């Protein structure tokens, strides 16, 4: 499912126009992104939890040249599915 299909599904299920559904989806995504950028967790009970984890700097190996390279520290987004989502997927 792509973004357009998701917007169409939201509009149909929530009784919204496609424009309203797109605005709602974008607002939700932007809010989650802003909170993660601040370092906060976003927990949607039954769906899952989004969080940010710190990846430390480390050494890596270029598989083509076998050269040792430095991989810088970074932040990564993690998602842990909730119990209800896991039950639906099973």
Secondary structure, DSSP 8 states (H G I E B T S, - for coil): --HHHHHHHHHHHHT--HHHHHHHHHHHHHHHHHHHHTT--EEETTTEEEEEEEE--EEEE-TTT--EEEE--EEEEEEEE-HHHHHHH-
